[in-house]
Amino acid sequence: MPPRTLIRDATVVLPGEDARTSVLLEGGRIAAIDPAPHTRADEVVDAAGLHLLPGIIDDQVHFRDPGLTHKEDLCTGSRACAAGGVTSFLEMPNTVPQTVTVDALAGKLALAARRCVVDYGFYMGATTDNLAELQRAARTRGVSTPGIKIFIGSSTGNMLVDDQECLEGIFAGTTLPITAHCEDESTVRANLARLEGSGTLTVHDHSRIRDHRAAVTATLRAIDLAVRHNHRFHVLHVSTAEEVGILAAHHDLITAEACPHHLFLDTSDYDRLGTLAQMNPSLKTAADRAALWQGLRDGAIQNIATDHAPHTREEKAAPYPASPSGVPAVEIVLPLMLDQVNRGACSLQDIARWMSDRPGRIWDIVGKGRIAEGCDADLVLVDLSLAREVRNEEQITKCGWSPWHGTSLQGWPLRTWVGGRTVFAAAAGAGGPGRVETDPVGREITFDHALGGYWATKT
């Protein structure tokens, strides 16, 4: 049983307001907000001058477990989450073996129960021939999934689903929410063939191969499927201004997210980072980056997720195009956003909406996403005045690097609770990442399809 904990005198980011108050944690849940002055607790945390946010829900990570654990595993990935204030994650199905059967899903959930220090959920992956398995998938404890992931581009073998008949069958024949990687495979291949014919490829060509047209074409195709089949659909890692405009015209069924690499980096960063800045969808222009920020503010884009996709430094150092795509971000996304609060680009209320409340609503997650009595005691205490430099050698992710290495950020997590248990506590002062839980205290996330998604519960 987690200890009875009183977090005293924090500025608490409640739904719709920030309030100087105290929060009582008991039995894994938020027992009271503004409890009586003489409330007793096993531990009292003096949080004066600090801010308390709901734990971050990251709905897109790749933790490589099982099969590719030299890059990351569920233990190291979830510990990195804890250090970054991420208290729940949803993980993608392109592991080895792939999560494309209900049995594989159950196996991954059992593995997570032995390894994770934060709460977890796993998508079912679509293939060209597993419609029956997708129809079996449900939100039943022990085999629960938030939804179905389709790779409409940027995959290989039977996980690349760009055949129209297969896509129609998945959208027509399933009931769980669908999400997708949207890059048009035929456009990508045509661009690659053209550029290969003109000389040696460099990493700068990555954004020419996976260009605006590839992203926009696939996003339009997926939205058309969702609208015609009346099927809830979530667009992963939006990267272009054109997509923001498309999304602004849709509601009721369609939600979308942006990732930190597309919000904070653009094609100019290839000169500095080389293949460390290679990801799918590719980096776009500074104008696209500005449009993503505006899309978040205007509501065309609902949430932020990391698409944490670690590879070793040795793998990333391979000459392009042999270098793999993907960057790690779970332990740095919240400091990046807190730094933006200090710069006046967004507020703590924005962070709570974009990174906690909205992903919880989009995926029908029970009891998470906000600080309210009865909700899970998933919380992160942050110091907006603390300035630290991002350093590769301090990263908890197994890959051991960050594209933001050497960047000074102001605003960092000091302590993270999952179900009322401390899973991360920062070191005193600004030195080092602090203490991170090693025991597997994370739990399977509960989903309730009856909640109806973001558009049913957006208030």
N, C-alpha and C positions, 0 to 999 in steps of 0.2 A: 504494500500500500504506500503510495507517495506521501510524503510528510504534509501536514497542514501548514500552509505557508501564507504569510501576510506580506504583500508587497505594499509598502507604506509610502504615501506622499509622492507618487509618480504623477507625471502628466500623462493621463491615460487616453489613448486614441480610441474613443467610443464611436459607434455608428453616428456620424453626423456632427460630432463635437469632440473637442479635446477638453478634458476636465482634470484638475488637480484633485486627486482622490487616492483611495487605497483599494486593493483588490485582494480578496481572500480565495485561496485555492484549497480545495478539500476533495478527497476521493477521486482525483483525476479531473475534476471539473471546476469551473468558476462558481464558487459557492455564494459570493456576495460582492457587490460593488458598493463602495462607501460603507463598509461594515461599522459596527459600533466602535467608538474610540478605544474601549478596553478589551477588544476581541483578543483572545489568546490563540497562539499558534506555536507549532514546533519550531518554526523559523520565522524571523521577522527580517525583511529585506528593506533597508533604508534606501529609497529610490528618489529622494529629493534631488531636483535638478535634472532628472533623467526622464525619458519617455518610454511608455509601455505600449507596444503594438501587438495586434494579433499575429500569431505565427504565420510565416509565409507559406503559401501553397504553390509549389512549382509543378505545373501540370505537364512538363515535357523534359524528361531527363533520359540519358542513356548510360546506365551503370555497368554494362558489359558483362553482367553475371546472369547465367553461366557462359562459359566458353571463351571469353576474351578478357579474362580477369588480370592479365598483365597490364591492362590499361586502367581498370577500375573494377571494384566489386561492390556488393551491396553494403558491406561494412565500411569501407573507406568512403564510398559515395555518400552514405547516410551520415557519417561523422562529419564530412565536409558540409553537408546540409546544416547540421546542428551548429557548427561554428559560424555559419552565415545567417542564422535565424530562420532557416527553412525547416518547418516542423512536419510537413507532409509533402510527399512527392508522388507523381504518377510516372511510371517508367515505360519505355517503348519496347516493342516486341522483337526487334531485329537483333536478338542475341543468338547464341549457338548452344543448344538448338533454338529455333524461333518459337515464340509464344503464339502458335497458330492452332492449337487444340486446347480444349478445356482441360485435359490432363496436364498439358504443359503449363497452363495457367495455375493449376492447383500446385504443381511442383514448385513453381517460382514463388508462390505465396508461402509455401512451407519453408523454402530456403530463406526468404526474407524474415520469417519469424525467428530464425536462428542467428540472423546477422544484423538486422537494422536497429539503429538507435533513434530513428524518427519514424513516423507513421507512413504507410506505403500502400500503393495500388498499382496494378499492371494492366495495360491495354491488351486486348486481343488483336493480333495482326491478321489482316486480310491477305489472301493469296488468290491465285487464279483458279483454285479448285477446293477451297475450304468453306463454301457457303453453309454447308450443314453444320460445321463446327461453330461458325458465327451465330447461327440460329440457336444453338445449344447454350451459348454464353448467356450469363444472367448476372444478377446482383445478389446472389445467394452467398451467405457467409461461407468462406472456405474456397470458393471459386468465383469471387466477385470481381467485376471489372467495371471501370468507368465507361468504357465504350470500345469502339472498333477503330483501329488505325489503318489507313490505306497509304501506301507509297505510290502516288501518281507521279512517278519520276523519282530519281535519286535512290534506286535500289537495284538489286539484281535478282535473277532467277524468278521463282514464282511469287516473291513479295513485290515485284514490280507489277502493279495492276493498272495498265493503261488501255486495256482492251475495253471498248465501249460496252459490249454485251456483258462482260464480267461486272463492270461498274454498275450498270443498270440493275443487274441481279442483286448486288449487295445493297444498294439503296432501296430497292423494292422489297427485298426479302428479309430484312432485319429490322429490329425495333430499337436497339441501343443507339445512343448518339454516335456519330461518326466524326472522325477528325482525319486530316490528310496533310501529307507533304505535297504541296502543289508546285511542280515544275514540269512543264510539258516535255516529255521524253523525245519526241520527234524534233522539236525545236532545238533541244540541247545537242542531239546527235548531228543535226544539220550544221549548227554553228561550229561544233568540234571539227567536222570534216572540212569545212571551209578554212578554218584557221590552221589546221594541220597542214593544209596544202600551201600555206603562205610562208612557212618557216617554223623555226623552233618555238615551242610554246613556253611562256613564262607564267608565273602566278597571276600577273596582271590580266592575262587572257581568261582567267577563271570567270570574271564578271562579264566577259564578252560571250563566253560559251553559255553560261547560265544567266542569260540576260533578262531584261524587263519583260520581253515578249514571252519567254518561257514561263515566268511566274504568273503573268496576267492571264495567259491562255489557259493554264491549268486551273487557276482560281475561278475563272468564269465557267469553265466546264463543270467543276465540282458544285458550284452554287446552282447552276442549272439543274443538275441531278437532284440536289436537295430540295429545290423549289418544286420541281415536277413530281417528286415522290413524297413531298410533305415530311421531310426527314431532317431532324436536328443535325446541324453540321458546324464544325469549328475549324477555322482556317489557322493552321500553324504558321509561325514565324513569317508574318507579313514583311515584305522587304521593299515594296515599291510605292510611290505616290499614287500610281494608277490604281493599285489594289485598294488603297485607302478610299479613293473616290467611289469605287465599286461597292465597297462595304457600307459606305455612308447611305447608300440607296436601299439597303436591305434591313429587315428587322423580323422579329418573331421566330425565325428558324436559325439564322446565321449569327455566329459570334466569331471573334478573331483575337489573335494575340501578336505582340511584338517581343523581340528578344534583345538582350543587352548589347550583343555585338552589332545588331542593325541600328540600335538607338545611339550607340556611342562611337562606332567606327564607320568608315566609308572607304571608297576606293583609294583615296589618298593614303590610307594606312598601309597599303601593300609595300610602299617604299620603305617604311620603318619596320614592319613585322614580317614581310615575306609570307611564307606558307603558314605561319602562325595565325594569319588572318584569313586563311582559306576555310570556308564553310559553305554548306548548302542550306537554303538558297545563298547565293553569293552576296558579298558586300555590294551596295549600290552607291549612288552619289550623295553628296552632302544635302542636296535638295530632297532626295528621298528620305534621308534621315530626319530632316525637319518635318516632313509630311507625316512621318510615323508619330512623332511627338504631338503634332497637332491632332492626329487621329485619336490618340489616347485622350487628349483633353476634350475633344468634341464627342467622344463616345462611339466613333466608327470602329475603333479597336477597344476591346473590353479589358484585356488583361496583359500582364507581362509574365513570361516564362523564360527559362534559360536555354533550353535545348542543349544542356550540358552534355558534351560529346567528347570525352577525353581520348587522346592518343598520346603515346610516349613522345618525348622530344626527339628521339632518334627517328621515329616514324615520320614526324612532321618535317624533319630535316631532309627527307628524300627530295630529289629534284622534281619540280612540277612537270607532268601531272601524276607522278607516282606517289606524291604526298597525299595523305588522307584528309578529308574535310571534317572539321569540327573543332570546337573550343570548349574548355571547361569554364564554369561560371557560378556554380551553386553557392560557393562561399564568398563571392564577391558582388553578387547582384544587389544585395541590400545595401552594402556600403556605397556602391555606385549611386544608388537612388537617394540615400541619405545625403550624400555630397550635393546632389541636385537640389535637395531641400535647402541646404545652406546657401546655394547659389540663387535661390528664388525661382527655380524653374518648375517646381511642383511643391506640394504640401505633404505633410504626414497623412492627412486624410486621403490624398490621392494614392499614396503608397498602400494604405490599408484597403482601398477599393480595388486598385489594379492588381495587387499581389496576394490578397487574402480573401476578401469578401466575394469578388467576382469569380475567381476560379472555383471557389466553393460552390457558388450557385450554378455556374455553367455545368459542372459535373455532378450536381445533386449530392454533394458531400454532407453527411449528417453531422451536426454539432461543431462545425469548424468555420473559420473565416472571419469571426468578429469577436470582440470582447463583450460578452453579455452573460448574465446569470444563466447557468445551466449548460453553457457551451463547454467543450473540452478546454482544459487548461493548457492550451498551446499558445505560448506567449514569447515575446522577445523584448528585452530591456535594452535600450540603446542610449548612447551618449552622443548627442549631436555636436558636442564641442571637441571630441577626441579626434585628433588628426594622426594618421598613420600612413606609411608607404606600403603598397602592395609588393610583396617579395616572393619570388618563386620558392625559395628555401623554406618558407613558412606555410606553404599550401598543404592542406590535408589530403586533397584529392591525390590519388595514387600517381597520376601522371606528373605531378610536381612542377607545374608551370601555369602561368596566367598571361594572357595577352595584355593585361594591365600591369605587368611587372614594372616597378619603378614609378608608378603613378601615386601621387599623394592624394588621399581622400579624407574628408572631414565628416565624421559620423560613422560609428561602428557599433555592432552588437557587443554587449557586455555579458549577457546571460540569456540562455534559451531554455524554456520549459516545454516538455512534451507530456501531456497527460499529468501535469503537476510535478513531474520529475525534472530535475536539472540535468540537461544533457550537454550543456556548454557553459563554462564560466571563464571569462577573459582573465588574462594575467594582470597583475597590478600594474598600473601605469600604461604606457603604450607599447611595451615590449612583448613580442611573441604572441602566438595565437591563443594561449591559455589551455585549460583542461577540457577535454572532450570525452564524453561517456564512451565506454567500450562495451558495456553489457547490452544485449539486444532487447531494449525496453520498448521498441517501436511496435505498433499494432496495425493490423489490417484495417484500412479505411472502410467505413460503412457508406454505401451509396443507396439512395432511395429514388428510383425512377419517378415515383409519384410526385416528387417536388417540382418536376416539370421544367427544370433548367432556368437559365438566366432570365429569359423574357417572361417567365411566369412569376418570378420573385425578385424583380429588379428594384423594388422600392427599398 
